[in-house]
């Protein structure tokens, strides 16, 4: 006679609830209102996350080193621009701002990016002399690295998979490669859509997404979401925000912080099969 013995421990599945929208979402912030939205990478449809109460944000970026979102406000005097950290739950239905400190110099709409060693870089751009900055995430203080010439208005920053810093330039509608040690630039693609006075970019390795300014921006953009190749600058229109975003537009764009992009699987035990014969 044979007896079959089966022992097992339960498998626990913890699922993260994401917005009910097509495509993996990005996070965008509207400059005029400080409202945060989940943006579909399939069709550019949006879903409201929450009102941050922080208006005039010039950049938004996910820091993979601590799993937090950061952004800074703009202003023409050193006392105005301020660095913030934003907490968003995995359900993407609220946003909580935390003021870190002043940058200490004038900043117009710009970009923010985190190097592989954790260093935070930013661009002040806009009507000001464009300067590449290093930002202290503990105090908010910004330290100039170097001036970028000729004048560029960087609406988004990011790091490509090969370690090259990429910038979205709304002055000439170019995609740029930026040397973070010397603040020198070279053009990757000079034929982007009209970015406008505000915009944002999110990089995912060798590819990414960018948004263009809305109809009420100081320089109106095409008010659209694009995907693009970070090595060639080739881009594809995903969708328009027409009649949905009617102000200045999205001034920052970020990937969704982990673990909100994941379904977490926790294995509490392993099934054991023991066959015993006699």
N, C-alpha and C positions, 0 to 999 in steps of 0.2 A: 504494500500500500504506500502511496505517496501523498504527502501533504504539502500544500503550497502556502508559504508564509509571506505576507506582504505587509510591510510597515511603511508609513509615510508621515511626513510633517506637512502642514498646510503651506500653500504659496499665497503670499499677501501681495496684492496688486494695488498700488496707489497711483491713481490717474490724476494728472493736472488738467483742470478745466480751462480751455482756451476759448477766445471769442468764437462764436459760430459764424465764421466767414471763410470764404474760399482762399486757399493759399496760406503760407506761413506769414504771420503778421510781423510788421515792423512797428516801431513806436515813433510818432511824430508829435512835435509841439507847435502850436500856432502862436506866432509872435505877438499878435494883438491882444490875445486873451489869456495866454498861459494854459490853454486847454490841451490835454494830452489825448491822443487817439491811437488806436491800433489800426494799421493800414495794411490791407491785403496785398500781397505780392502777386496775386493772380489777376485782379481786376481794378486795383486802387480804391476799392470800397473802404469806408472807414467806420469805426465803431468807437464811441466816446469812452474814454478811460476815467477821466476826472479833471477837475479844475485845480490847478496847482496854486493859483493866486500870485504867481510870479510872471509878470508881463515883461515883454521886451527881451526874452531869451534869444541869444544870438547863436547858440550851439547846444547840441545834446549828443552825448556819447556814452556807450556802455564800456565800463572798465572791467575787463576779464580777470584782473588781478584781485578784485574784491567783490565782484558780482553786483556792482552798483552803477546807477546812472548819474552822470554829472552834466552840468551845463552852467553857462554864465550869462549874466545880463549885460546889456550894452549901455554906453553913456559917453558923453563927450568930455567929462571931467574925470580926474583920477578917483574921485570919491564915489562915483556911481556904479561902475561894473563890479559885480559880485559873483563869487563862485557858489554854486548850490549842489547838494546831493539830493537825489530823488529816490524815494522808496515806492515801489509798485508791487502789489501782491501778485502771486502766480495766476490769480483769476483775472488780472488786468481790468479791474473795476474801480480803482482808486489810485491817487497819487499823493504822497506826502513830501513836501519840500523841507530841506534842512540847510540853513544858511551856514556857510563855512567861513567866508571872509572876503574882503575886498581885494581885487586884483592890483589896485594901486596905480593904474594908468588908463587912459582913454581906450575904449574898445567899441568898435562898431560891429555889425553882424559878421561873424567869423566862423571858425571851426575848432574842434577839440579832438585829440587823438592820443592813444596810449601806446607807448613803445613796448617791446617785448620785455624790457627790464623794469617796466612800471612807470617810467617817466611820462608825465603828462605834458603834451605840447598843445599850443593854441595859436590862432592867428587873430589879430585885431582887425585888419582889413578895412574895407569900405572907404569912406572919404578921408581917412587918416593915412599917414605913411604906413604901408604894410610892414609889420614886424612879426617874425616868428618868436614865440614865447615859450618858456618853460613855466609850468604852474605847480605850486606847492599845494598838494591836496589837503594838507592839514591846516594851512593858514589862508589859502586862496591867493597868496602873493605871486605875482607874475614877474619873471626875469627875462629881459630881452636876450635873444640869441643872435639876431641879426636882421637887417633890413632886406626886404625883397624888392628888387628893381628889375624891370619897370613896375609901376604900381599895379597891384593885383588885389582883387576883392575876393578872398577865399571864403566861400559859403559852406564848405565841408572839408574835413580832413579824415584820413584813415591810413592804415598800414596794409600794404599789399602782402601777399603770401611770401614774396622774396625779400621782405624787409624794407621795401622802398615806401617812403611817405608819399601819399597821393593827395592832391588838392583839387577842389572844384572851384574854378575861377569864373565869377560872374561878370568881370570886367570885359573880357574878350570871349567868354563862353568857351573856355578851354578846359581840358583835363591835364593836370600838371604832375610831374614828378618833382619832389622837393628834397634837397639835401639838408637834413636837419642839423648838420654840423656847421654849414656855411650859409644856409638860407638862400641858396641858389636854386633856380628852377629850370626845367626843360619841358617842352610841350609834348604830350603824348597824343592828344587829338585836339585840333583847333576848330572842330565843327560840331559842337554840342548845341542843343536847342537853347533858346533864350532863357538864361537862368533867372535874371531879374535881381531886384534889390535884396531879396532873401532867398534862402535855399538850404538844403541839407543833403548829407551823403552818409551811407552806411556801407562799409566794406565787409565782405565775407571771403577772405582769402584772395583769389584772383578775380573775383567778380563782386558786384555790389549793386546798389540802388541809389538814385538821387531824385530829389524833388525840386521843382522850380517855383519861383515866386508867384503870388496871387495877384489879382487885378488891382488891389489897393496898395501894393508895395510902392516905395518911392520910384523904383524902376520896375514896372510890371513884368512878370515872367509868363511862361506858358501855362502855369498852374497844373502841372502834370507829374506823374511818377514814371521813372524809367529804370530799367535794368541795364547794366553795362559791363563790359569786359575791362578790367583794370589794367591790362597790358596793352590793349589796342585802342581803347576808348569807344569801340563799337557799342551802340546803344539801341535799345528797343523800347518803344512806348508801351507801357502797361495800361495806363488809363488816365483820365482827366478828373480833376476836382471841381470842374465847372459847376456852378450853382450849388455847391456843397461848401467849399471854402471860398468865401467871398471877400475876405479882408486881405491883409498883407501876405498871408500864406504860411506854410510851414517853414520855420527858421532853423529847425533841427530835426535830424532823422537818426534813428538808432536801431540796432538789432534788439530783439527781445532778450532781456537778461535771463541766464540760466537760473534755476532749472525750469523756467516757464516754457521753454521750447521742447522739453523732454517729457516722456512718460516714464515715471520711476518704477522700476521693478525690484522688489525686495524678496529674496528667496529665503524663507525662514527655515526650510529643511530640505533634505534630499530624500527622494523616494528610494527605498531599499527593497530589493527583491531577493528573497532567500528561498531557494528550492531545496527541500530536504527529502531525501529518499531513505527508504528502509528496506 
